[in-house]
């Protein structure tokens, strides 16, 4: 075996030598011949030697060889190129009597530059290590051509980008008759690999002979970059504005229109096709309602054309502006008026069409308050569409309908929405489209939307839930037959998740998917290394927060607890049973930011004392939830979002603590429900008991189940969207999707 490996490596070395000696065949017989560099060039040889050492170290290993991969042959080839080949080229150049001193310096410095570019490109992952042997071989060929006064552009043209870039970037051939064409070819290769950096390159080289062609090709792919560079008052900007092309001229007008250019961008495709004019946009841009109406109208037009297989430019720009206007103009206003009578609060909605209200829903998933949706946007939208959900979806071309269904399920309006369809069969058709086709998606969002919706469907419409379950089974079998790995994983997860929603099926998701326990958390998992369970409670300084805080303190008035007061927080310690430490910031005046300062100070104190909370309790309105989530550490095992709409923030929580068990409300969080939960949880902890969610929830229900709104609280084992993300990432090797 060792003999075969020796012969293989010898053969590989011979290949490198033969490739590198086409021009200087006579030197191959003198590989071991020593030479002495002219004193005038010794320093330049020293520079090459220095770059050899630096390049050998670029792999991050301390070994003398270059360890690029597990492929020994590849490591050997690159190491030989960095050592033997470079040494031979130095000697060949130095001892070639036909070269002048100036030529020798240029070629030796070229070697130095190639090594520099290689090391930098390898470290930044722009070059593969395997490109170096070919680069050195082509460099030697280029020296032969250059010495004979022949152009090197064809040599560069036939090389891959990394090789061509090292060759031209060596600086050794600046006087070669083919250098201009060679440099242009490197540019072409570069923009093919990095099209998004084309305008940056053109800005540095505005006189490239094929500049306009690149602008046309890349500008269509990246209109936003075209806009940015067309607006510049420099050589490239002026050149772009002179190009006689509809797209370039349209974007150039937008870019030089003053402060309205970004507004126009949302309508680029219609402007380009002559379906809209700048004056049309100008006539409504200062009227928030009319401008929002134009955005929705354009979105519906684009959706229709996309469904007819037409290409639409800058749909993302339109979507972004539509969502921002929906949130900042309408949702922000009705949220802000949450203490006003409904007639005042929702007056702004009266002038919107059902379709315009629909886009408020799908644009405001994480911002819209529960009451803004359930008492405002949703009922007004349904009243204006004649209480026909099927007509609503048809009128918007079923655009983003999965998101709408997920939001409706989250706010407990989905079953009522489906009942507005003419027949149950129509509901089934919609749910078929809702469930099918996940294998063709590019992220997890649609799968999470389906998982999140199932509990609401099963509780309000068991027959429809059975149909959804059958659809997941069908899709799993279809993807299994097609050997579609993504589809198999997603539908298998959904099938098991849906079955687990019924405890009588006895589905153990931990065992099924290898994720941390879903149904229970042992006490030891909640206690830290000092055997303490640390909880952190977040309060906010509005009137509701202050009142809730006082009630919170009163529950610890017995002999089992001791309260210690600090300027910005309180510490509540158990005096009997297991050591439980509960920290809560004081609800200081919110308008001055004092409550946020108190939370930051408390978090800093806990960190200083080496205490990482395993239980997080949010006690505040939904608009404060984001602030609480920002403080959550990976140590959190239980997170209670007792706030209005907290259910929609589940996935944000998981980004901070991937294994958290999350409890949240789909509608208005209520103190009369939140407080019994907290009482039960703290007593379990004080008695050293772990949490078994199914019996825990049954006990909790006996205390608070009679309160209106209890059914909107979702326990961890039924948070199917959160479980879906955990299980998918585990099954697919924690890929980047989320």
C-alpha positions in Angstrom: 0.0 0.0 0.0 2.7 2.4 0.9 4.5 1.6 -2.3 1.4 2.4 -4.3 0.9 5.7 -2.5 4.6 6.6 -3.1 4.2 5.8 -6.8 1.0 7.8 -7.0 2.6 10.8 -5.4 5.7 10.5 -7.6 3.4 10.5 -10.6 1.5 13.6 -9.4 4.8 15.4 -8.8 5.9 14.4 -12.3 2.7 15.9 -13.7 3.3 19.2 -11.9 6.9 19.3 -13.1 5.9 18.6 -16.7 3.2 21.2 -16.6 5.5 23.7 -15.2 8.4 23.2 -17.6 6.9 23.5 -21.0 8.8 26.8 -21.5 12.0 25.9 -19.7 12.4 22.2 -20.5 16.1 22.4 -20.1 15.8 23.4 -16.5 14.0 20.2 -15.5 17.2 18.4 -15.6 18.8 20.7 -13.1 16.3 20.6 -10.3 19.0 20.0 -7.7 21.5 22.4 -9.2 22.2 25.2 -6.7 22.4 28.8 -7.9 23.3 32.1 -6.4 21.1 35.0 -7.0 22.5 38.3 -8.2 22.9 40.7 -5.3 20.6 43.2 -7.1 17.8 40.6 -7.0 18.4 38.8 -3.7 15.9 41.0 -1.8 13.2 40.1 -4.3 13.9 36.4 -3.9 13.7 36.9 -0.2 10.2 38.4 -0.7 9.1 35.3 -2.6 10.5 33.1 0.2 8.5 35.1 2.8 5.3 34.8 0.8 5.9 31.0 0.4 6.0 30.7 4.2 2.9 32.9 4.6 1.0 30.9 2.0 1.9 27.6 3.7 0.6 28.9 6.9 -2.7 30.1 5.3 -4.3 26.7 6.0 -4.1 27.4 9.8 -2.1 24.3 10.5 1.4 24.2 12.0 2.6 21.4 9.8 5.2 22.1 7.1 2.8 21.0 4.3 -0.4 22.6 3.1 -3.4 20.7 4.6 -6.3 21.8 2.4 -8.6 18.8 2.8 -8.8 15.2 3.7 -7.6 14.4 0.2 -3.9 13.5 0.7 -3.2 13.8 -3.0 -4.6 17.3 -3.3 -2.7 18.4 -0.2 0.5 16.9 -1.8 -0.1 18.7 -5.1 -0.6 22.1 -3.5 2.3 21.7 -1.1 4.6 20.8 -4.0 3.4 23.8 -6.0 4.1 26.1 -3.0 7.6 24.7 -2.4 9.2 22.8 -5.2 7.5 24.5 -8.2 8.0 28.1 -6.8 11.7 27.3 -6.0 12.3 25.9 -9.4 10.6 29.0 -11.1 12.8 31.3 -9.0 15.9 29.5 -10.1 14.8 29.2 -13.8 14.1 33.0 -14.0 17.3 33.9 -12.2 19.6 31.7 -14.3 18.0 32.5 -17.7 20.8 34.4 -19.5 18.3 35.7 -22.2 16.4 37.8 -19.7 17.4 41.3 -18.7 17.7 42.4 -15.1 14.4 44.4 -15.4 12.6 41.3 -16.8 13.9 39.1 -14.1 12.8 41.5 -11.4 9.3 41.7 -13.0 8.9 37.9 -13.2 10.3 37.3 -9.6 8.0 40.0 -8.3 5.1 38.4 -10.2 5.7 35.2 -8.3 5.6 37.1 -5.1 2.3 38.7 -6.0 0.8 35.4 -7.1 1.6 33.9 -3.7 0.1 36.9 -2.0 -3.1 36.8 -4.0 -3.4 33.0 -3.5 -3.1 33.3 0.3 -5.5 36.2 0.5 -8.0 34.5 -1.8 -7.8 31.2 0.0 -8.3 32.8 3.4 -11.3 34.7 2.2 -12.7 31.6 0.4 -12.6 33.3 -3.0 -10.0 30.8 -4.3 -9.8 27.0 -4.1 -6.4 25.8 -3.0 -6.4 23.5 -6.1 -6.1 26.6 -8.3 -2.5 27.3 -7.4 -0.7 24.5 -9.4 -2.5 25.6 -12.5 -1.8 29.2 -11.9 1.9 28.6 -11.6 1.9 26.4 -14.7 0.1 29.2 -16.7 2.4 31.8 -15.3 5.4 29.9 -16.6 3.7 29.7 -20.0 3.0 33.4 -19.9 6.6 34.2 -19.1 7.6 32.3 -22.3 5.1 34.2 -24.4 6.0 37.5 -22.9 9.7 37.0 -23.4 9.0 36.4 -27.1 6.9 39.5 -27.3 3.7 37.5 -27.9 0.3 38.3 -26.3 -0.9 36.4 -23.3 -4.7 37.1 -23.6 -5.6 33.7 -25.1 -3.8 32.0 -22.2 -5.8 34.1 -19.8 -9.1 33.5 -21.7 -8.8 29.8 -21.3 -8.2 29.9 -17.6 -10.8 29.8 -14.7 -11.3 33.1 -12.8 -9.0 32.4 -9.9 -6.1 31.4 -12.2 -6.7 34.3 -14.6 -6.9 36.7 -11.7 -3.6 35.5 -10.2 -1.9 35.6 -13.6 -3.0 39.1 -14.6 -2.8 40.4 -11.0 0.8 39.3 -10.8 1.8 42.6 -12.4 4.5 40.9 -14.4 3.0 41.5 -17.8 2.0 45.1 -17.8 3.9 45.7 -21.0 2.5 42.7 -22.8 0.6 43.5 -26.0 -2.3 41.3 -24.8 -2.6 42.7 -21.3 -5.6 45.0 -22.0 -7.6 42.1 -23.5 -6.5 39.9 -20.7 -7.6 42.4 -18.0 -11.0 42.7 -19.7 -11.4 39.0 -19.7 -10.7 38.8 -16.0 -13.4 41.4 -15.5 -15.9 39.3 -17.5 -15.0 36.2 -15.5 -15.4 38.2 -12.2 -18.9 39.6 -13.0 -20.1 36.1 -14.0 -19.2 34.9 -10.5 -20.1 38.1 -8.6 -22.8 39.9 -10.6 -23.9 41.9 -7.6 -20.4 43.6 -7.5 -20.4 44.6 -11.1 -21.4 48.2 -10.5 -18.7 48.6 -7.9 -16.1 47.3 -10.3 -17.4 49.6 -13.1 -17.2 52.5 -10.7 -13.5 51.8 -10.3 -13.1 51.1 -14.1 -15.7 53.4 -15.8 -13.9 53.2 -19.2 -14.2 49.4 -19.8 -15.0 48.9 -23.5 -18.0 46.6 -22.7 -19.3 48.8 -19.8 -22.7 49.5 -21.3 -23.3 45.8 -22.0 -22.6 45.0 -18.4 -24.9 47.8 -17.2 -27.8 46.4 -19.3 -27.3 42.8 -18.2 -26.7 43.4 -14.5 -29.0 46.4 -14.2 -32.0 44.2 -15.1 -31.0 41.7 -12.4 -30.2 44.4 -9.8 -32.4 47.4 -10.5 -31.7 48.8 -7.1 -28.0 48.9 -7.7 -28.6 50.5 -11.1 -30.7 53.1 -9.4 -27.9 53.9 -6.8 -25.2 54.2 -9.4 -27.4 56.1 -11.9 -27.9 58.8 -9.3 -24.2 59.4 -8.8 -22.6 62.6 -10.2 -19.5 60.8 -11.5 -18.2 59.3 -14.7 -20.1 56.0 -14.3 -23.4 57.8 -13.3 -23.2 60.1 -16.4 -22.4 57.1 -18.6 -25.4 55.1 -17.3 -27.8 58.0 -17.9 -26.7 58.2 -21.5 -27.5 54.5 -22.3 -30.5 54.3 -24.7 -32.5 51.5 -23.0 -36.0 51.7 -21.5 -35.1 50.2 -18.2 -31.9 52.3 -17.8 -33.8 55.4 -18.8 -36.7 54.8 -16.5 -34.4 54.1 -13.5 -32.3 57.1 -14.3 -35.3 59.4 -14.3 -36.3 57.9 -10.9 -32.8 58.3 -9.6 -32.6 62.0 -10.6 -36.1 62.9 -9.6 -35.2 64.4 -6.2 -36.5 62.8 -3.0 -39.2 60.6 -4.6 -37.0 58.0 -6.3 -37.4 55.3 -3.6 -41.2 55.8 -3.8 -41.2 55.2 -7.5 -39.2 52.1 -7.2 -42.2 50.1 -5.8 -43.9 50.7 -9.2 -40.9 50.0 -11.4 -42.4 47.3 -13.5 -45.5 49.2 -14.4 -43.5 52.3 -15.1 -41.2 50.4 -17.4 -44.1 48.8 -19.3 -45.9 52.1 -19.7 -48.8 51.0 -17.5 -48.2 53.8 -15.1 -46.5 57.2 -15.1 -44.5 59.2 -12.6 -47.2 61.8 -12.5 -49.8 59.2 -11.4 -47.6 58.4 -8.4 -46.9 62.1 -7.8 -50.7 62.7 -7.6 -51.2 60.4 -4.6 -47.8 60.2 -2.9 -48.7 62.8 -0.2 -52.0 61.2 0.6 -51.4 58.2 2.9 -54.7 56.4 2.1 -54.6 57.0 -1.7 -51.0 56.0 -1.8 -51.7 52.8 0.1 -54.6 52.1 -2.2 -52.3 52.4 -5.2 -49.8 50.0 -3.6 -52.5 47.4 -3.1 -53.9 47.9 -6.6 -50.4 47.4 -8.0 -49.8 44.3 -5.9 -53.0 42.7 -7.2 -51.9 43.5 -10.7 -48.5 42.0 -10.2 -50.0 38.9 -8.6 -52.3 38.4 -11.6 -49.5 38.7 -14.0 -47.2 36.4 -12.1 -49.9 33.8 -12.1 -49.9 34.2 -15.9 -46.2 33.4 -15.9 -45.1 37.0 -16.6 -41.9 38.4 -15.2 -42.3 41.2 -12.7 -39.4 43.4 -11.7 -39.0 44.6 -8.1 -41.9 42.8 -6.5 -39.9 42.8 -3.3 -39.6 46.6 -3.3 -43.4 46.8 -3.7 -44.0 44.3 -0.9 -41.7 46.0 1.5 -43.3 49.4 0.9 -46.8 48.0 1.2 -46.0 46.3 4.5 -44.3 49.4 5.9 -47.2 51.6 5.0 -49.8 49.1 6.4 -47.9 49.0 9.7 -46.9 52.6 10.1 -50.0 54.3 8.9 -53.0 52.1 9.8 -51.9 49.4 12.3 -49.9 51.9 14.3 -52.9 54.2 14.6 -55.5 51.6 15.6 -53.0 50.1 18.1 -52.3 53.4 19.6 -56.0 54.2 20.1 -56.6 50.9 22.0 -58.1 52.8 25.0 -60.5 54.8 22.8 -64.1 53.7 21.8 -64.2 51.4 18.8 -66.0 54.1 16.7 -63.0 56.4 17.2 -60.3 53.8 17.1 -61.3 52.1 13.9 -62.6 55.1 11.9 -59.6 55.0 9.6 -60.6 51.5 8.4 -63.9 52.6 7.0 -62.4 54.1 3.9 -60.5 50.9 3.0 -61.8 48.1 0.7 -61.8 44.5 1.8 -58.7 43.8 -0.2 -56.9 46.7 1.4 -57.9 45.4 4.8 -56.7 42.0 3.8 -53.2 43.3 3.2 -53.3 45.0 6.6 -53.7 41.5 8.1 -51.0 39.8 6.2 -48.6 42.7 6.6 -49.0 43.2 10.3 -48.7 39.7 11.8 -46.2 40.7 14.5 -47.5 44.2 15.2 -51.3 44.1 15.2 -52.9 43.9 18.6 -55.4 41.2 19.2 -58.2 43.7 19.8 -57.1 45.6 16.6 -57.6 42.4 14.7 -60.6 40.8 16.4 -62.7 44.0 16.9 -61.5 46.0 14.0 -59.7 44.8 10.9 -61.2 41.4 10.7 -64.9 42.2 11.3 -64.8 45.3 9.1 -63.1 43.3 6.3 -65.7 40.5 6.5 -68.6 42.9 6.6 -67.4 44.7 3.5 -66.9 41.5 1.6 -70.5 40.4 2.4 -69.2 37.8 4.9 -67.9 35.6 2.1 -64.4 34.4 2.8 -64.2 32.6 -0.5 -64.9 35.9 -2.3 -62.2 37.6 -0.3 -59.5 35.1 -1.3 -60.5 35.1 -4.9 -60.5 38.9 -5.0 -56.8 38.9 -3.9 -55.8 36.0 -6.2 -55.1 33.8 -3.1 -52.0 36.0 -2.6 -50.3 35.1 0.7 -53.3 33.0 1.7 -51.2 30.6 3.9 -50.1 33.6 6.0 -53.7 34.8 6.3 -54.9 31.4 7.4 -52.1 31.1 10.0 -53.0 34.5 11.4 -56.7 33.7 11.5 -56.0 30.5 13.3 -53.7 32.3 15.8 -56.5 34.8 16.6 -59.2 32.0 16.7 -61.1 33.3 13.7 -60.2 30.6 11.2 -63.2 28.3 11.9 -65.6 31.2 11.6 -63.9 32.3 8.4 -64.2 28.8 6.9 -67.9 28.7 7.8 -68.5 31.7 5.5 -67.7 29.5 2.5 -70.7 28.2 0.5 -70.1 24.5 1.4 -67.7 22.4 3.4 -66.2 21.1 0.1 -65.0 24.6 -0.6 -63.2 24.7 2.8 -61.6 21.4 1.9 -60.3 22.7 -1.4 -58.7 25.7 0.4 -57.1 23.5 3.0 -55.8 21.2 0.3 -53.9 24.1 -1.2 -52.9 25.2 2.3 -51.2 21.8 3.0 -49.9 20.7 -0.3 -46.5 21.6 -2.0 -44.2 22.2 1.0 -41.4 20.3 -0.7 -41.3 23.2 -3.3 -40.8 25.9 -0.7 -37.5 27.5 0.1 -37.8 28.1 3.8 -39.8 26.9 6.8 -42.4 29.6 7.0 -45.2 27.8 5.2 -44.6 24.6 7.2 -44.6 26.6 10.5 -47.8 28.3 9.4 -49.5 24.9 8.9 -48.3 23.6 12.2 -49.4 26.6 14.1 -52.8 26.5 12.5 -53.6 22.9 13.3 -54.5 23.2 17.0 -57.1 25.9 16.3 -58.6 23.8 13.5 -58.7 20.7 15.6 -60.4 22.4 18.5 -63.1 24.2 16.4 -63.6 21.8 13.5 -62.5 18.2 14.2 -63.7 16.9 10.9 -61.6 19.4 9.0 -58.6 18.6 11.2 -59.0 14.9 10.2 -58.9 16.0 6.6 -55.7 18.0 7.2 -54.2 15.0 8.8 -55.1 12.8 5.8 -53.5 15.4 3.5 -50.2 15.3 5.4 -50.2 11.5 5.2 -50.9 11.6 1.5 -48.1 14.2 0.9 -45.6 12.2 3.0 -46.3 9.0 1.0 -46.0 11.0 -2.3 -42.6 12.5 -1.2 -41.5 9.1 0.1 -42.2 7.6 -3.3 -40.3 10.4 -5.1 -37.5 10.2 -2.5 -37.7 14.0 -1.9 -35.8 14.3 1.4 -37.1 17.8 2.3 -40.7 16.8 1.6 -40.4 13.5 3.5 -39.0 15.3 6.6 -41.6 18.1 6.6 -44.6 16.0 6.1 -43.5 13.3 8.5 -43.0 16.0 11.2 -46.4 17.5 10.6 -48.1 14.1 10.6 -46.5 13.2 14.0 -47.1 16.7 15.4 -50.8 16.6 14.5 -51.2 13.1 16.1 -49.4 14.3 19.2 -52.0 17.1 19.7 -54.3 14.3 20.9 -52.7 12.9 24.1 -54.6 9.6 23.6 -52.3 8.8 20.6 -49.3 8.7 23.1 -46.9 10.2 20.6 -43.5 10.9 22.3 -42.1 13.7 20.2 -38.8 13.5 22.1 -38.3 9.9 21.1 -39.6 10.4 17.6 -37.4 13.4 16.6 -34.5 13.4 19.1 -35.4 16.8 20.4 -35.4 17.8 24.1 -38.5 16.5 26.0 -41.7 18.2 24.9 -44.1 17.0 27.6 -42.0 17.5 30.7 -39.0 19.3 32.2 -37.2 17.6 35.1 -36.6 19.8 38.2 -32.8 19.3 37.8 -33.0 20.9 34.3 -34.4 24.0 35.9 -31.9 24.2 38.8 -28.5 25.7 38.3 -25.2 24.3 39.5 -25.9 25.7 42.9 -29.2 23.8 43.0 -31.2 27.0 42.8 -34.1 27.7 40.4 -33.7 31.3 39.2 -36.7 33.1 37.7 -36.9 36.6 36.2 -40.1 38.5 35.8 -40.4 41.5 33.5 -42.8 44.4 34.5 -43.5 47.7 32.6 -44.3 51.1 34.0 -47.7 51.8 32.5 -50.8 51.9 34.7 -51.7 48.3 34.1 -48.1 47.2 34.8 -48.0 49.0 38.2 -51.3 47.4 39.3 -50.2 43.9 38.2 -46.9 44.4 40.1 -48.7 45.2 43.4 -50.8 42.1 43.0 -47.7 40.0 42.2 -46.0 41.0 45.5 -49.1 40.3 47.5 -49.0 36.6 46.6 -45.7 36.2 48.5 -47.0 37.5 51.8 -46.9 34.1 53.5 -44.3 32.4 55.6 -42.9 30.4 52.6 -41.3 33.5 51.0 -39.1 36.5 51.9 -39.0 39.7 49.9 -35.9 41.8 49.6 -36.1 45.3 48.1 -33.5 47.0 46.0 -33.8 50.4 44.3 -34.6 49.0 40.8 -35.9 45.4 41.6 -37.1 43.0 44.2 -35.7 39.6 45.1 -38.2 37.0 46.4 -36.6 34.0 48.0 -38.2 30.8 49.3 -37.8 30.1 53.0 -39.0 26.6 52.9 -38.5 23.8 50.5 -36.1 24.1 47.5 -34.1 27.3 47.0 -36.1 29.4 44.6 -35.0 32.9 43.7 -37.4 35.2 41.9 -36.2 38.5 40.6 -38.6 41.2 39.2 -37.8 44.7 38.1 -39.9 47.5 39.5 -42.4 49.0 37.0 -40.8 52.5 37.0 -42.1 55.3 34.8 -42.1 54.0 31.2 -42.1 57.5 29.6 -38.6 58.2 31.0 -37.3 54.7 30.1 -36.7 53.9 33.8 -38.3 50.5 33.6 -35.9 49.5 30.7 -33.0 50.8 32.8 -34.2 48.7 35.7 -34.5 45.6 33.5 -31.0 46.1 32.2 -29.6 46.7 35.7 -31.2 43.5 37.0 -29.9 41.5 34.1 -26.4 42.8 34.6 -26.7 42.0 38.4 -27.7 38.4 37.6 -24.9 38.0 35.2 -22.4 39.4 37.7 -23.6 36.9 40.3 -23.4 34.0 37.9 -27.2 33.4 37.9 -28.8 32.5 34.6 -32.7 32.4 34.8 -34.2 29.2 33.7 -37.8 30.6 33.9 -38.8 33.9 32.2 -42.2 35.5 32.9 -43.5 38.4 30.8 -46.1 40.6 32.5 -47.0 43.4 30.2 -48.9 44.3 27.0 -47.8 42.7 23.7 -46.0 45.9 22.6 -43.6 45.3 25.5 -43.0 41.7 24.6 -40.1 42.3 22.2 -38.2 44.1 25.0 -38.6 41.0 27.2 -37.5 38.7 24.5 -34.3 40.6 24.0 -33.3 39.7 27.6 -33.9 36.0 27.2 -30.8 33.8 27.6 -30.2 30.3 26.2 -30.5 29.1 29.8 -34.3 29.7 29.7 -36.2 26.5 29.8 -39.7 27.9 30.5 -40.9 31.2 28.9 -44.4 32.5 29.8 -45.6 35.2 27.4 -48.7 36.3 29.4 -49.5 39.1 27.0 -51.9 40.1 24.3 -50.9 38.2 21.2 -47.8 36.7 22.7 -48.5 33.5 20.7 -47.1 35.2 17.6 -43.8 35.9 19.2 -43.0 32.2 19.8 -40.4 32.0 17.0 -38.6 35.1 18.2 -38.3 33.4 21.6 -36.7 30.3 20.0 -34.0 32.4 18.4 -32.8 33.3 21.9 -33.5 30.0 23.6 -33.9 27.1 21.1 -35.0 24.6 23.7 -37.5 26.8 25.6 -40.9 25.5 26.5 -43.2 28.4 25.7 -46.7 29.3 27.0 -48.5 32.1 25.3 -51.9 33.6 24.7 -53.5 33.9 21.2 -55.6 36.8 22.4 -55.7 39.0 25.4 -53.5 38.0 28.3 -55.5 38.3 31.6 -54.1 38.6 35.1 -56.8 36.3 36.5 -55.3 33.6 34.3 -51.7 34.5 34.5 -51.6 34.7 38.3 -52.9 31.1 38.9 -50.3 29.8 36.4 -47.5 31.5 38.3 -48.8 30.4 41.7 -48.9 26.8 40.5 -45.5 27.0 38.8 -43.7 28.4 41.9 -45.2 25.9 44.2 -44.1 23.0 42.0 -40.6 24.5 42.0 -40.5 25.1 45.8 -41.5 21.5 46.4 -38.8 20.2 44.0 -41.1 18.9 41.5 -40.5 18.8 37.7 -43.2 19.9 35.3 -45.3 17.3 33.5 -47.2 19.5 31.1 -50.4 17.5 30.6 -51.2 17.0 34.3 -49.9 20.5 35.0 -52.3 22.0 32.5 -55.2 19.9 33.8 -54.5 21.3 37.3 -54.1 24.8 36.0 -57.4 24.4 34.2 -59.2 23.5 37.4 -58.0 26.8 38.8 -58.5 29.2 35.9 -60.4 27.2 33.3 -63.6 28.9 34.0 -62.3 32.3 33.0 -63.2 33.6 29.6 -60.1 33.4 27.4 -58.5 30.4 29.1 -58.7 28.4 25.9 -56.6 30.9 24.1 -53.6 29.9 26.2 -51.5 27.3 24.4 -49.4 24.9 26.5 -45.8 24.0 25.3 -46.8 20.5 24.1 -49.4 22.1 21.8 -47.1 24.8 20.4 -46.7 22.9 17.2 -45.0 25.6 15.2 -42.2 25.8 17.8 -41.8 22.1 18.0 -41.8 21.9 14.1 -38.8 24.2 13.9 -36.9 22.3 16.6 -37.6 18.9 15.0 -36.9 20.0 11.4 -33.5 21.5 12.3 -32.6 18.3 14.2 -33.8 16.0 11.3 -32.0 18.0 8.6 -28.8 18.6 10.6 -29.6 22.1 11.9 -29.7 23.7 8.5 -29.9 27.5 8.1 -33.6 27.6 7.4 -36.0 29.1 10.0 
